[in-house]
Amino acid sequence: MAQHFLLSAASRTLSLRSIYKAGEDAAYQTFCEMRWPETNGEAVCPRCSHDETYSISTRRKFKCKNCHHQFSVTSGTIFASRKMDFVDLLAAICIIVNASKGVSMIQLSRDLDCQYKTAFVLAHKLREAMSEEVQTGEVLDGHVEIDGAYFGGHIRPANVKENRVDRRLKEHQTGKRRVVVALREREGRTLPIVVKNEAEGVALANENVSRMATMSADEASHWDLLHMGYHVERVNHSECYSDYGKHTNMAESYFSRLRRMVDGQHHGVSPQYLHQYANHAAWLEDNRRSDNGELANRLVGNAMGARVSRCWKGYWQRSA
């Protein structure tokens, strides 16, 4: 029997030991090369795009020879105004890409020896960088599977049996329950979108799936509307999970990872942040055959290419 890729040595090309052994200067150089790959890490002014700069080595800053603007390697990126060392940022990225089902913020804060708040904001900034690859705006093509899964809104039953209510009724709901609708190409991209009702997935499919594509869905009646615009294969999960090639197993595989991330690591996710975790799981699922060194480099590149986060900039100082 062939060995699974994740169990092989080829999947391990980066480790925390190698990051800290290389030191702060090597980590800083990595960020420079990811920020300015076209010049091999030589600084380019983000204001006027001039490629001749002075280096202010005592503060790790640059000054443009043309417009005299001072900037750093993280200026204008998702890591703007960061205080952590570059080696710690690189270590955080390594920890997050190594965790195939996610990592709790308590564990990340202990690994990095930082506050829980710092780890929480840093992880969400990295998830925002991951979403640059997930939420591209490109329509899905080929054969696309669609399915939905409910998250959150758990109602704890009362201690005494006589005080318990029917938790299925609308008047007893918390309003925090959400649906992640997953549109997934077979051997391609995963596109998760958070909505309140699974039936909203029909409109999402019309917006994000090519009219030339074919689709797979389960027996839920709201997917019947998909037949108006697509050739749709249906599978009745009450009878079987795969009916001679008709299945939604790729979407279910994504939900399996997301559920283990939410329930097993985070133990609960606020509905306002659920889309971040959904994008995180989609990014891991789409890159599951890449080694951890490639994943880390890709995430650093995404972070260096992403703009300053408007959701998380100054979050704990309440200035955003």
C-alpha positions in Angstrom: 0.0 0.0 0.0 1.4 3.4 -1.0 2.3 5.8 1.8 0.1 8.9 2.2 1.8 12.1 1.1 1.4 13.7 4.6 3.2 10.8 6.2 6.2 11.1 3.8 9.4 13.1 4.4 8.6 15.1 1.2 5.7 16.9 3.1 8.1 18.2 5.8 10.4 20.9 4.3 10.2 23.4 7.1 10.3 23.2 10.9 10.3 25.6 13.9 13.8 24.4 14.7 15.1 25.5 11.4 13.4 28.9 11.6 14.8 29.8 15.1 18.2 28.3 14.2 18.4 30.6 11.1 17.6 33.6 13.3 16.0 37.0 13.0 18.1 38.3 10.0 17.2 35.3 7.9 13.5 35.7 8.7 13.7 39.4 7.9 15.3 38.5 4.5 12.5 36.0 3.8 9.9 38.7 4.3 11.9 41.1 2.0 12.1 38.5 -0.7 8.3 37.8 -0.5 7.5 41.5 -0.5 9.7 42.4 -3.5 10.2 39.1 -5.5 10.9 41.0 -8.7 14.1 42.6 -7.2 15.2 39.7 -5.1 14.3 41.5 -1.9 15.7 44.9 -2.8 13.3 47.5 -1.5 10.9 49.3 -3.9 9.0 52.4 -2.7 5.3 51.6 -2.2 4.4 55.3 -2.8 6.2 56.1 -6.1 7.5 52.6 -7.1 11.1 53.9 -7.3 13.6 51.1 -6.9 16.5 53.1 -5.5 16.4 53.5 -1.7 18.6 54.3 1.3 18.7 51.6 4.0 18.3 52.7 7.6 19.7 49.6 9.1 19.4 50.7 12.8 15.6 50.7 12.4 15.1 48.2 9.6 13.6 50.9 7.4 14.1 52.4 3.9 14.0 55.9 2.5 13.2 56.4 -1.1 15.7 58.5 -3.1 13.0 59.9 -5.3 10.1 61.0 -3.0 12.0 60.6 0.4 9.2 58.5 1.8 10.3 56.2 4.7 8.8 52.7 4.9 9.5 49.2 6.1 9.0 45.8 4.6 5.6 45.5 6.2 4.4 49.0 5.4 1.0 48.9 3.7 0.7 45.1 4.2 -1.5 43.1 6.5 1.5 43.1 9.0 1.6 46.9 9.2 2.4 48.3 12.6 3.5 44.9 13.8 5.5 44.6 17.0 6.5 41.0 16.9 9.9 39.9 15.7 10.1 38.6 12.1 11.3 35.2 13.4 8.2 35.0 15.6 5.9 35.9 12.7 7.5 33.2 10.6 7.2 30.7 13.4 3.4 31.6 13.8 2.9 31.0 10.1 4.8 27.7 10.3 2.6 26.6 13.3 -0.6 27.5 11.5 0.2 25.8 8.2 1.4 22.7 10.0 -1.9 22.4 11.8 -4.1 20.6 9.3 -7.2 21.0 11.4 -6.3 24.4 12.8 -4.7 25.4 16.1 -6.3 27.0 19.1 -5.3 30.5 20.1 -4.4 29.5 23.6 -1.9 27.0 22.2 -0.6 29.5 19.7 -0.1 32.1 22.4 1.8 29.6 24.5 4.0 28.5 21.6 4.9 32.1 20.8 5.0 33.3 24.4 2.6 36.2 23.7 -0.8 37.3 24.9 -4.0 35.5 23.8 -5.2 38.7 22.1 -2.0 39.0 20.1 -2.3 35.4 18.8 -6.0 35.9 18.1 -5.5 39.0 15.9 -2.4 37.6 14.2 -4.2 34.3 13.2 -7.2 36.3 11.9 -4.9 38.5 9.8 -3.3 35.3 8.3 -6.8 33.9 7.6 -7.5 37.2 5.8 -4.4 36.6 3.7 -5.5 33.1 2.9 -8.8 34.4 1.7 -6.9 36.2 -1.1 -6.5 32.8 -2.7 -10.0 31.4 -1.8 -12.3 34.4 -2.6 -10.8 35.3 -6.0 -14.0 36.3 -7.7 -13.4 33.8 -10.5 -16.3 31.5 -11.5 -16.0 27.8 -10.9 -16.0 25.4 -13.9 -15.9 21.8 -14.7 -17.9 19.6 -12.3 -19.0 21.5 -9.2 -20.4 20.0 -6.0 -22.7 22.0 -3.8 -23.7 21.3 -0.2 -24.4 23.1 3.0 -23.5 22.5 6.7 -24.8 24.2 9.8 -22.5 25.7 12.5 -23.1 27.3 15.8 -26.3 28.2 17.7 -26.1 25.4 20.1 -28.9 25.5 22.8 -27.9 24.0 26.1 -30.8 21.9 27.5 -32.1 22.8 31.0 -31.0 20.6 33.9 -34.5 19.6 34.9 -36.4 17.6 32.3 -39.6 19.6 33.0 -37.9 22.9 32.1 -36.5 21.6 28.7 -37.9 23.1 25.5 -38.1 21.9 21.9 -34.8 23.2 20.6 -36.0 22.7 17.0 -38.6 25.5 17.2 -37.8 28.9 15.9 -38.8 30.8 19.1 -36.2 28.9 21.0 -33.3 29.5 18.6 -30.4 31.8 19.6 -30.1 33.5 16.2 -26.4 32.5 16.0 -26.8 29.5 13.7 -25.3 29.8 10.3 -24.9 27.7 7.2 -21.6 27.4 5.3 -22.5 26.7 1.6 -19.5 25.0 -0.1 -19.1 25.1 -3.9 -16.2 22.8 -4.8 -14.7 21.8 -8.1 -13.6 18.3 -8.4 -9.8 18.4 -8.5 -10.1 22.2 -8.2 -11.0 25.2 -5.9 -13.3 25.3 -2.9 -15.5 28.4 -2.4 -17.2 28.6 1.0 -19.8 31.3 1.7 -21.6 31.9 5.0 -25.4 32.4 4.8 -28.4 32.0 7.1 -30.3 29.4 5.1 -29.0 26.6 2.9 -31.6 27.5 0.2 -29.6 30.7 -0.5 -27.0 28.5 -2.1 -29.0 28.4 -5.3 -28.5 32.1 -5.9 -24.8 31.7 -4.9 -24.4 29.0 -7.5 -25.9 31.2 -10.2 -23.4 33.9 -9.4 -20.3 31.8 -8.9 -20.6 28.8 -11.2 -20.1 28.8 -15.0 -23.2 28.0 -17.1 -21.1 25.5 -18.9 -20.4 23.5 -15.7 -22.2 20.5 -14.4 -23.2 20.1 -10.8 -23.8 17.6 -8.0 -26.2 18.0 -5.1 -28.0 16.0 -2.5 -31.7 15.3 -2.2 -32.7 18.6 -0.4 -35.7 20.1 -2.3 -34.2 23.6 -2.6 -31.6 22.3 -4.9 -34.3 21.4 -7.4 -34.1 25.0 -8.8 -30.5 24.3 -10.0 -32.0 22.1 -12.8 -33.2 25.3 -14.4 -29.7 26.4 -15.3 -27.4 23.4 -15.0 -27.2 19.7 -15.6 -27.3 18.4 -12.0 -26.6 14.9 -10.7 -28.5 14.1 -7.4 -27.7 11.6 -4.7 -30.1 10.6 -2.0 -28.1 10.4 1.2 -30.8 8.6 3.0 -30.2 5.7 0.7 -26.5 5.9 -0.2 -23.5 8.3 -0.2 -22.4 7.5 -3.7 -24.6 6.3 -6.5 -22.4 5.1 -9.4 -20.3 8.2 -9.4 -23.0 10.6 -8.3 -21.9 12.1 -5.0 -21.0 15.2 -3.1 -18.0 13.6 -1.3 -15.6 16.4 -2.1 -17.8 19.0 -0.4 -18.4 16.6 2.5 -14.6 16.2 2.8 -14.2 19.9 3.2 -17.0 20.0 5.9 -15.2 17.2 7.7 -12.1 19.3 8.1 -14.1 22.5 9.0 -16.1 20.6 11.7 -13.0 19.2 13.3 -11.4 22.7 13.2 -14.4 24.4 14.8 -15.4 21.6 17.3 -12.1 20.0 18.0 -9.8 23.1 18.2 -11.8 26.2 18.7 -14.8 24.6 20.5 -17.1 27.3 19.1 -17.0 30.1 16.6 -18.8 33.4 16.6 -21.0 33.9 13.4 -19.2 37.1 12.6 -15.9 35.2 12.3 -17.2 32.0 10.8 -16.3 33.1 7.2 -12.7 33.4 8.3 -12.5 29.9 9.6 -14.4 28.6 6.5 -11.7 30.3 4.2 -9.0 28.9 6.4 -10.3 25.3 6.0 -10.8 25.8 2.2 -7.2 27.0 1.8 -5.9 24.0 3.7 -8.1 21.7 1.7 -7.1 23.1 -1.7 -3.4 22.9 -0.8 -3.4 19.5 1.0 -0.9 18.0 -1.4 1.7 20.8 -0.8 4.6 20.5 1.6 4.6 22.8 4.6 7.6 24.9 3.3 5.6 25.7 0.2 2.5 26.5 2.3 4.5 28.9 4.5 6.1 30.7 1.6 2.7 31.0 -0.1 1.1 32.4 3.1 4.0 34.9 3.6 3.6 36.0 0.0 -0.2 36.4 0.4 0.4 38.5 3.6 3.0 40.7 1.9 0.6 41.2 -1.0 -2.5 41.9 1.1 -3.4 45.4 2.1 -3.7 46.7 5.6 -6.5 44.9 7.4 -9.5 47.2 8.1 -11.2 44.6 10.3 -8.2 44.0 12.6 -6.1 47.1 12.5 -6.1 48.6 15.9 -8.8 46.1 17.0 -7.9 45.7 20.7 -7.2 49.5 21.0 -10.8 50.1 19.6 -9.4 52.6 17.1 -10.7 50.8 14.0 
